[in-house]
Each structure stands twice: as C-alpha cells, then as structure tokens.
Amino acid sequence: MNEGTDGNNLPEVTFISQWPPDNDETESLTKSHKRKIADIDQEQPDNDPYEKRNVTTHANSSQNSSCDVDDQEHNFLWALPSIARWWRKQVAKEKIIYKGVTDSAVVANTKLKRILKRSDCQLFIEETIQKLQAVKQRYELNAHYFSALASFFDTRGDYTEALNLIERSLQVDQKACDALWLKEKISRAHFAQRTRERLLAEHSAFQKSQMLNPLPIERRSAKDLSFKEFLSRYALQAKPVIITDAVCNMISTPWTFEHIKNVAGDRKAAVKRLIPDSVEWARLEIARSMTVKEFVNNMDSPSNFNDEQLLYLFDWSLPLNCPELASELTIPKYFASDFLQRTPKGTLYHDSWPSLFIAPEGARSELHIDAFGSNFWMALFQGRKRWLIFRREDLPLLYPSYFNSLDGTFNIDLSSNDDNFLRALSLCKPRECILQPGELLFVPSGCPHRVENLERSIAISANFVDLSNYHRVVEELEYSSMMDNESKVLLSVLTDSKFSTRMNSQQDNLAWKDFKNWQSLKSNYDFDITLDNIKNFNLSVNATES
C-alpha cells in the first residue's frame, strides 16, 4: 500500500515493507476484496454498493447473474473478504469484542488470521464451500465463481483442489489478472508444502532433530575486494558477505544519535513494533507517528510511549523524508550500478532508498525476504546486530505462509522445541554473524533472514537491482503487476529494449549526487558487462582468480 506523508508534505511513496503497493486502478472485483478487508471492524450499510454488485458470467449473454448462495449475499467474494463480512455480523449480533482478535491495534489481515483459527470460522468456511459447490452447474461459465471457490480451499490449506479450481477459472477467462495472481500465490504455498514433505521423507532415517550450527558469514576488506570480484564471487553466487573498511568512506561526518537528531529530529516518522502473529512483512506493524527526536530520546523505555513493546524506526526513506542526510552519503561501488536509478523519476522505488533504521536494544525483525527479487545491503554506523540468513533453497523448510501476498511470512518458530520444526531446521544451512559498527552486509535476493539488535543501533539499507538479480526481479514484477499498476510501469521500463542493463567492471564509489544522476554517468563510463556476457564474465573472473 502507499505510505502517506506523515505531515511532511511529501508525495506518496511505496516502501519495501508495504509491498505490494496499493493501487486505485485495480479491477472492481479486487477493489471489493480490499474494501471488505479494510472495513473488518465496521458494520456496513444495507445499501453498500459492494454488497449489491452483480457478477456477470463469461457466457455469450447480456444478462447479469447474482449468486443466491446465502440469500445472495456472497456475490462470489473471495474467502478473506467474505470472512471479514461474516465476522462483522458476528460482532454486531453479539455486541461484544472478542478478546485476542479485535482488542489489539493490529492490521486487518492479522485480525483475519486470528479469526481463521476459530472453530466457528472454520465451520463458516466449510458451509460456504458446500453452498458454492451446490450451485456449480449454474456457474460453469463464470470465472469469478471458480476463483472464489478456489480462495476458500486455499484458506484451509487444500492447495491441490484450489489449483484445480483456479485452472477452471482461467479456462473461462485466460487473462483474468486476479485469477492469475491467486494461482501464483497458491502455487507457491503448494510447492513449499510438497518440497518440505519430500525432503523430510528423504532424510527421515538419519535426520537429527536440531538446527545445525550456522556457518559464519565471510568477511572481506574493501581494500582488496574489487567490484568485479564482488559481482562474480558473491552477488552472482547468491552468497552473503560482510565488507569491512567501507562504511568509513560512506560519510564525512559520523552518524551518531546526536547527529541524526540535529539533522532529522523535527521530521515525523511512522515507527513500528513487533506483532508475533502478524502477517505483515517481518511481522512489524505501524504503532504510531512521532518525530525522530522524540523517538531517539525515549526509545529505550516503551513505557514513555504508553506501550508495552519496543518501538523501531524501520525502513524510513531518507531521499523522501530527509534528503539532507541522504546527500551526505557516498554509495559503495558494489551497489552503485543500481538499475532503479536509471528509471524515470516517480517510477516505483526510484527514490525509496537508502532508508534509515534506528532501534533500541532487543528490537528485532522476524524472518522475511526482501520483495520483488531485490538484493539488499546494510551499513551499520552504531551498535551491533545479529543476522541469521538462510539460503534460497531453505525457504520451503521454513514453513512459508502466503496469507494475502506473494511475499510470505514464515510460520516456523526458531526457538521452539516442536519436533516438526526441528526436523525441518536440521536440513537448513543458514549463516550467522554479529554485524559490527563500521561494517557493510550484502544479502542476496530471495534469502530469508532475521535480525536482532543487540545494542542501540543506527543503520541504513537499500534494495537494488543489477545484472545479478535482474531476471528474478522481472519475474517477480510480472506477478505483482497483475494486481498493481505501479509494478506494471516499473516492469515495462526495465524490460524496454532501450533500457540500459549494462554495467561497468571498473565501477567505483559514487557520491550521492552522481548516484542519482544516471544521465551524466552513462556517457562517462565504459559499460562492458551485459546480459549477454554476464555468464562468461563470471567464468572468466573465477578462472583468473583461481
């Protein structure tokens, strides 16, 4: 969704932690889904146009057809908005607040996840499936009918039947974007489930019920790590690395807490807190808005905010919220080829990063993957952070859940003694480090990771696109663009035949003003690495180094 301005009179911008972005131009059916979920705690008027909307069949007929399941109330809504609507009626009927569901300041999707665990909700799902199946013959040519039924099977984890139904929907309407998106979401859950079951079965005879000790993350000095070697040995191999002796060259003035307050103290920021059962990215949800100075002065004492949990200034865009701080930066050469800087101003993610992270001791973000196939880097100025990074191929073993997004949360509890979790973790090969002040960390696209702040900390991070992850980004944007117009625009820019995907093997650090000025850079450098020769480049560099 789009993040507002928080009083800074800034244009709307989409951040990685709000992926996928909301979009006013999505189809009316999708708008109906979003409306239902957003209004989960509000009873709707009888004349709500979303309740009365008819569904048109895809047969050669000019007549509209309303679903009369449950007194014509469902109109083939997908499962989550239907459940939200059912829940509102339950609350209105009983005139009570259900403890553990609507008494917490959490987002609507997290409330829905809690509602789904209730036995009465499971009964509602089963009854709705039966009623929809009872009218199947009437809607054999209605794509929305099969999509809606598929979404109900998805909520109860029956992915095989859900995929069969979504295929029926696509047989009726092959270009239905919402059905294509739902198919991909269900397919990811189905693949993870089948892969996990297969791996556990294959290793059942000699499997240990504990996670292996994580491997260390390699440390390299920027003094002897060239851009070519970084690209070949780490980025193209999807291998995380800590780079020392680099952060000192990124800033001319030390970034202390006082410096941050002096430059950005009067700016407002939406701070977050950890909700253990949240379905949001990294299980972090917005708690409130406050000035940066207020947050820094009080972040070690949640009670000062009348809050029981630690608050976290997380993923706060510097270019948009505090360009003065951004202008102090020099971007390390390893990430200076970011393709997002070559897109037109105003394009999705063109001005989102670097973003600022300020955390008290103990604040953390739970397992998550950076979205749309992007690579990630973090520079740590103050404090220490413990990072746990899994491989891409470990993802199915971490019990991913795709609640209402293609970017899943992870149901595995890393501290649990549950035997199923421990057996799955025993097959993973994670890496771990304690990132020290003055160090720079690279995290490849698609790698699940968890971060814990061991001390009060200040860091910046950015997501980026280059030849090492270009194809993954394009693939992810193809899926997200089914439901989001901004993603569609970015995809069209990145895949345009005139868009430059060339990189310079002699890339150096870039001052902020140069990093943001692609037009001048492209005429001053020899861009010798291309999509066509990137594999050969990788082999030639490795051969030279060996």
C-alpha positions in Angstrom: 0.0 0.0 0.0 1.0 3.6 -0.4 2.5 5.2 2.7 1.3 8.7 3.5 3.3 11.7 4.2 3.1 11.9 8.0 2.8 15.6 7.8 6.0 16.2 5.8 4.1 17.3 2.6 5.9 14.6 0.6 4.4 12.7 -2.4 3.1 9.2 -1.8 5.8 6.6 -2.0 5.9 2.9 -1.7 8.4 1.2 0.7 9.6 -2.3 0.6 7.8 -3.0 3.9 4.5 -2.1 2.3 4.8 -4.4 -0.6 2.8 -4.9 -2.8 1.7 -1.3 -3.2 -1.9 -0.4 -3.2 -3.4 0.9 -6.5 -6.6 2.8 -7.2 -6.7 1.4 -10.7 -7.1 -2.3 -9.8 -10.2 -4.0 -11.2 -13.5 -3.5 -9.4 -13.5 -7.1 -8.1 -10.2 -6.6 -6.5 -11.4 -3.3 -5.0 -14.2 -5.1 -3.5 -11.8 -7.6 -1.8 -9.7 -4.8 -0.4 -12.7 -2.8 0.8 -14.1 -5.8 2.7 -10.9 -6.5 4.5 -10.2 -2.9 5.3 -13.6 -2.5 6.9 -13.3 -5.6 9.0 -14.4 -3.9 12.2 -17.1 -1.7 10.7 -20.7 -2.8 10.1 -21.7 -1.9 6.5 -24.9 -0.1 5.5 -27.6 -2.1 3.7 -27.1 -0.1 0.5 -23.3 -0.7 0.3 -22.7 -1.0 -3.5 -20.0 -3.6 -2.9 -22.6 -5.9 -1.2 -25.1 -5.5 -4.1 -22.7 -5.9 -7.0 -23.8 -8.4 -9.5 -21.4 -10.8 -11.2 -21.5 -11.1 -15.0 -20.9 -14.6 -16.5 -18.5 -15.0 -19.3 -21.1 -16.8 -21.5 -22.4 -15.0 -24.6 -25.2 -13.4 -22.6 -26.0 -9.8 -21.8 -27.8 -10.7 -18.5 -26.3 -10.2 -15.1 -26.3 -13.2 -12.7 -26.3 -12.9 -8.9 -25.2 -15.7 -6.8 -28.0 -16.7 -4.4 -25.8 -18.6 -2.0 -26.7 -17.5 1.5 -29.5 -15.2 0.3 -27.5 -13.6 -2.5 -25.0 -12.1 -0.1 -21.7 -13.5 -1.3 -21.6 -12.4 -4.9 -18.6 -14.6 -5.3 -16.4 -12.7 -3.0 -13.1 -14.3 -2.2 -12.6 -16.0 1.1 -10.9 -13.3 3.1 -13.4 -10.5 2.4 -16.3 -13.0 2.9 -14.8 -13.9 6.3 -14.4 -10.3 7.2 -18.0 -9.7 6.3 -19.2 -12.7 8.3 -17.1 -11.5 11.3 -18.7 -8.1 11.3 -22.1 -9.7 11.5 -21.0 -11.9 14.4 -19.7 -8.9 16.4 -22.8 -6.8 15.6 -25.1 -9.6 16.5 -23.5 -10.4 19.9 -22.4 -6.8 20.7 -19.1 -7.9 22.2 -15.4 -7.5 21.5 -13.7 -10.8 21.0 -10.6 -10.9 23.2 -7.4 -11.6 21.2 -9.0 -10.5 17.8 -10.4 -7.0 17.7 -9.0 -5.7 21.0 -5.4 -5.2 19.6 -4.2 -2.4 17.5 -3.1 -4.7 14.6 -3.8 -4.5 10.8 -6.9 -6.1 9.4 -5.1 -9.0 7.8 -3.6 -10.0 11.1 -7.1 -9.9 12.7 -8.3 -12.1 9.9 -5.6 -14.6 10.6 -6.7 -14.8 14.2 -10.3 -15.2 13.2 -9.4 -18.0 10.9 -8.2 -20.1 13.8 -11.6 -20.0 15.5 -13.8 -23.1 15.2 -16.9 -21.1 14.2 -14.9 -19.5 11.4 -13.8 -22.9 10.1 -17.4 -24.0 10.2 -18.4 -20.9 8.2 -15.7 -21.8 5.6 -17.0 -25.4 5.3 -20.6 -24.3 5.0 -19.7 -21.7 2.3 -17.8 -24.3 0.3 -20.8 -26.6 0.4 -23.2 -23.9 -0.7 -20.9 -22.8 -3.5 -20.5 -26.3 -4.7 -24.3 -26.8 -4.7 -24.7 -24.2 -7.4 -21.7 -25.3 -9.6 -23.8 -26.2 -12.6 -25.4 -22.8 -12.8 -22.0 -21.1 -13.0 -19.9 -23.4 -15.2 -19.0 -20.4 -17.4 -18.4 -17.9 -14.6 -14.7 -17.4 -14.0 -15.3 -15.4 -10.7 -17.2 -18.4 -9.3 -14.3 -20.7 -9.6 -11.8 -18.1 -8.4 -13.9 -17.5 -5.3 -14.3 -21.2 -4.6 -10.5 -21.7 -5.0 -9.8 -19.0 -2.5 -11.9 -20.9 0.1 -9.9 -24.1 -0.4 -6.7 -22.0 -0.2 -7.7 -20.8 3.3 -8.0 -24.3 4.6 -4.7 -25.4 3.0 -6.2 -27.7 0.3 -3.8 -26.4 -2.4 -4.4 -29.2 -4.9 -8.1 -28.6 -5.1 -7.6 -24.8 -5.1 -5.3 -25.1 -8.1 -7.7 -27.3 -9.9 -10.5 -24.7 -9.4 -8.3 -21.7 -10.4 -7.4 -23.6 -13.6 -11.2 -23.9 -14.3 -11.5 -20.1 -13.8 -8.6 -19.5 -16.3 -10.2 -21.8 -18.9 -13.2 -19.4 -18.9 -11.1 -16.2 -18.8 -7.4 -16.7 -19.6 -6.4 -13.1 -18.9 -8.1 -12.6 -15.6 -5.4 -10.8 -13.6 -6.8 -11.6 -10.2 -7.1 -15.3 -11.0 -3.5 -15.4 -12.4 -2.3 -13.7 -9.2 -4.2 -16.1 -7.0 -2.8 -19.1 -9.0 0.7 -17.9 -8.3 0.0 -17.4 -4.6 -1.5 -20.8 -4.2 1.3 -22.4 -6.3 4.0 -21.0 -4.0 2.3 -22.5 -1.0 1.7 -25.8 -2.7 5.4 -26.0 -3.9 6.7 -25.2 -0.4 4.4 -27.9 1.2 5.3 -30.6 -1.3 9.0 -29.8 -1.3 9.1 -29.8 2.5 7.3 -33.1 2.7 9.6 -34.7 0.2 12.8 -33.5 1.9 11.6 -34.6 5.3 10.7 -38.1 3.9 14.0 -38.5 2.1 16.0 -37.7 5.2 13.8 -39.3 7.8 16.2 -42.3 8.5 19.2 -40.2 9.5 17.8 -36.9 10.5 18.8 -35.0 13.6 16.1 -33.0 15.3 18.0 -29.8 15.7 19.3 -26.9 13.6 22.9 -27.2 12.5 25.2 -24.6 13.9 25.0 -21.7 11.4 28.1 -21.2 9.2 29.9 -17.9 9.6 29.5 -15.1 7.0 32.7 -14.4 5.3 34.4 -11.0 6.0 36.3 -9.2 3.2 38.1 -5.9 3.3 37.0 -3.3 0.8 40.7 -2.6 0.4 41.2 -5.8 -1.6 37.7 -6.6 -2.8 37.2 -5.3 -6.3 33.8 -4.7 -7.8 34.4 -7.5 -10.3 35.2 -10.0 -7.6 32.2 -9.0 -5.6 29.9 -9.4 -8.5 31.4 -12.7 -9.5 32.0 -14.4 -6.2 29.1 -13.1 -4.1 26.3 -11.4 -6.0 26.1 -13.9 -8.9 26.6 -16.8 -6.5 23.9 -15.6 -4.1 26.4 -15.6 -1.2 26.2 -13.1 1.6 29.3 -11.3 2.6 30.4 -8.7 5.2 32.6 -5.9 3.8 34.9 -4.1 6.2 36.7 -0.8 5.7 33.9 0.5 3.5 31.4 2.3 5.8 34.2 4.8 6.8 34.2 6.0 3.2 30.4 6.5 3.0 30.1 9.5 5.3 32.3 12.5 6.1 30.5 13.3 9.5 30.0 10.4 12.0 26.3 9.3 12.1 25.7 9.4 15.9 22.4 9.7 17.6 23.0 13.4 18.2 23.8 13.9 14.5 20.6 12.2 13.5 18.6 14.3 15.9 20.3 17.5 14.7 19.6 16.9 11.1 16.3 14.9 11.1 15.0 15.4 14.6 11.9 17.5 13.6 10.8 15.1 10.9 7.9 12.8 11.6 8.2 9.0 11.1 5.9 6.1 11.5 7.5 3.8 14.0 6.8 0.1 14.2 6.5 -2.7 16.7 6.7 -6.5 16.5 3.4 -8.4 16.5 4.4 -12.1 16.9 1.5 -13.4 14.9 1.4 -10.6 12.3 1.0 -11.5 8.6 2.9 -8.3 7.7 6.4 -8.1 6.3 9.0 -9.1 9.1 5.9 -9.2 11.5 6.3 -5.5 12.0 3.3 -3.2 12.1 3.0 0.6 12.4 2.5 1.6 16.0 2.3 5.4 15.8 3.8 8.5 14.3 6.3 10.8 16.2 9.3 13.0 15.5 12.7 11.3 15.1 14.0 13.3 18.1 11.1 12.1 20.3 11.7 8.5 19.3 15.5 8.6 19.8 15.2 10.3 23.2 12.7 7.7 24.5 13.2 4.5 22.5 14.8 2.6 25.4 11.7 3.0 27.5 8.5 1.8 25.8 6.5 3.0 28.8 7.4 6.6 27.8 5.2 5.9 24.7 2.5 4.2 26.8 3.5 1.0 25.0 4.4 -2.4 26.4 6.6 -3.3 23.4 9.8 -1.9 21.9 9.3 0.5 19.0 11.5 0.5 16.0 12.2 3.2 13.4 12.3 0.8 10.4 12.8 1.4 6.7 12.4 5.2 6.8 13.2 6.6 3.4 16.0 9.2 3.5 15.6 10.6 0.0 11.9 11.4 0.7 11.9 12.2 4.4 15.3 13.7 5.0 17.2 14.4 1.8 19.8 16.4 3.9 21.0 13.1 5.4 20.9 11.3 2.1 23.1 14.0 0.5 25.9 13.2 3.0 26.3 9.7 1.6 28.7 8.1 -0.8 27.3 4.8 -2.2 29.8 1.9 -2.2 30.9 0.7 -5.6 29.4 -2.7 -5.1 25.9 -1.3 -5.2 26.4 1.8 -7.3 25.1 0.2 -10.5 21.5 0.1 -9.2 19.1 -0.1 -12.2 16.4 1.6 -10.2 18.3 4.8 -10.5 18.0 4.5 -14.3 14.2 4.6 -14.3 12.3 7.9 -14.7 11.7 9.9 -11.6 8.5 9.0 -10.0 8.8 5.3 -11.0 8.2 2.8 -8.3 11.2 2.6 -5.9 13.3 5.2 -7.8 13.6 7.4 -4.6 12.8 5.0 -1.8 16.4 4.2 -0.6 18.6 4.3 1.3 16.3 4.1 4.3 17.1 4.7 8.0 16.9 2.1 10.8 17.1 3.2 14.5 16.5 0.6 17.1 16.7 0.1 20.9 18.5 -3.0 22.3 16.2 -6.1 21.8 14.2 -4.8 18.9 14.1 -7.3 16.0 12.5 -8.1 12.7 11.4 -11.7 12.2 12.1 -13.9 9.2 11.3 -12.3 5.9 12.5 -12.0 2.3 13.1 -8.6 0.6 10.4 -8.2 -2.0 10.3 -8.2 -5.8 13.5 -10.2 -6.1 15.7 -7.3 -5.0 19.2 -7.6 -3.5 19.8 -5.8 -0.2 22.7 -4.1 1.6 23.0 -2.6 5.1 25.7 -0.3 6.5 25.9 -0.2 10.3 27.0 3.0 12.0 26.2 2.4 15.7 25.5 -0.7 17.8 25.6 -4.4 16.9 23.1 -6.6 15.1 22.8 -10.4 15.0 21.9 -11.6 11.5 20.6 -15.1 10.6 20.4 -15.7 6.9 19.1 -18.8 5.2 19.7 -20.0 1.6 17.0 -19.6 -1.1 16.6 -23.4 -1.2 15.9 -23.5 2.5 12.6 -21.5 2.0 10.2 -24.5 1.9 11.6 -25.8 5.2 10.8 -22.6 7.0 7.0 -23.1 6.6 6.2 -20.1 4.5 2.7 -18.8 4.6 1.2 -16.6 1.8 -1.8 -15.1 3.6 -2.7 -12.3 1.3 0.5 -11.6 -0.5 3.1 -13.2 -2.7 5.7 -12.3 -0.1 5.2 -14.8 2.6 5.7 -14.7 6.3 7.3 -17.8 8.0 5.4 -20.0 10.5 8.5 -21.7 11.8 9.5 -20.8 15.4 13.3 -20.8 15.6 13.1 -21.0 19.4 10.6 -23.8 19.6 11.2 -27.4 20.6 8.5 -28.6 18.2 9.8 -31.8 16.6 8.4 -30.9 13.1 10.2 -27.5 13.2 13.4 -29.0 14.5 13.4 -31.7 11.8 12.9 -29.1 9.1 15.6 -26.8 10.5 18.1 -29.7 10.6 18.0 -29.7 6.8 18.7 -26.0 6.5 22.2 -24.5 6.1 21.9 -20.9 7.5 24.7 -18.4 8.0 25.0 -16.1 11.0 27.0 -13.1 12.0 27.1 -10.3 14.5 27.4 -7.2 12.4 29.8 -4.7 14.0 29.7 -0.9 13.7 31.5 0.2 10.5 30.6 -3.0 8.6 28.6 -3.4 5.5 26.5 -6.5 4.8 25.3 -7.8 1.4 22.2 -10.1 1.4 21.3 -11.8 -1.9 17.8 -11.7 -3.3 15.4 -14.5 -2.1 17.3 -15.3 1.1 15.1 -15.4 4.3 16.7 -13.5 7.2 16.1 -12.5 10.7 17.7 -9.5 12.5 18.1 -8.8 16.2 19.5 -5.6 17.6 22.0 -6.4 20.4 22.5 -2.7 21.2 21.0 0.6 20.4 21.8 0.9 16.7 21.8 3.2 13.7 22.0 1.8 10.2 20.9 2.5 6.6 20.0 0.0 4.0 18.9 -0.2 0.4 17.4 -2.7 -2.0 18.9 -2.7 -5.5 18.7 -4.3 -8.9 21.6 -5.1 -11.2 22.6 -8.0 -13.5 23.0 -10.4 -10.6 19.2 -10.4 -9.9 17.7 -8.7 -13.0 15.8 -11.8 -14.2 14.4 -12.6 -10.7 13.2 -9.0 -10.4 11.5 -9.2 -13.8 9.8 -12.4 -12.9 8.5 -11.1 -9.6 7.2 -7.9 -11.2 5.4 -9.9 -13.8 3.3 -11.4 -11.0 2.9 -8.3 -8.9 1.9 -6.3 -12.0 -1.2 -8.5 -12.3 -2.7 -6.6 -9.4 -0.7 -3.3 -9.3 -0.3 -0.6 -11.9 2.9 0.8 -10.4 4.6 -2.6 -10.7 3.4 -2.8 -14.3 5.0 0.5 -15.1 8.3 -0.5 -13.5 8.3 -3.8 -15.3 7.7 -2.0 -18.7 10.6 0.3 -18.0 13.0 -2.4 -17.0 12.2 -4.6 -20.0 12.1 -1.9 -22.6 14.6 -2.5 -25.4 16.0 1.0 -24.9 16.6 0.5 -21.1 20.3 0.1 -20.3 21.2 -3.1 -18.4 25.0 -2.7 -18.9 27.4 -2.4 -16.0 31.0 -1.1 -15.7 33.5 -3.7 -14.5 35.6 -0.8 -13.1 32.8 0.7 -11.1 33.9 2.9 -8.2 32.1 4.6 -5.3 29.7 7.3 -6.2 28.9 10.5 -4.3 25.1 10.8 -3.8 24.6 13.5 -6.4 26.3 11.3 -9.0 24.5 8.2 -7.9 21.2 10.0 -8.6 22.3 11.3 -12.0 22.3 8.4 -14.4 22.1 10.6 -17.4 25.6 12.0 -16.8 27.1 8.7 -15.7 26.1 6.7 -18.8 28.1 9.0 -21.1 31.3 8.9 -18.9 31.9 5.2 -18.4 32.6 2.1 -20.4 29.8 -0.3 -19.6 31.3 -3.6 -20.6 29.2 -6.2 -18.6 25.9 -7.1 -20.3 23.1 -9.5 -20.1 24.7 -11.4 -23.0 28.2 -11.8 -21.5 27.4 -11.9 -17.7 27.8 -15.7 -17.5 31.1 -15.6 -19.5 32.2 -12.7 -17.3 31.6 -14.8 -14.2 33.6 -17.7 -15.6 36.5 -15.6 -16.7 36.8 -13.8 -13.4 36.7 -17.1 -11.5 39.3 -18.6 -13.8 41.6 -15.6 -13.3 41.3 -15.6 -9.6 41.9 -19.4 -9.3 
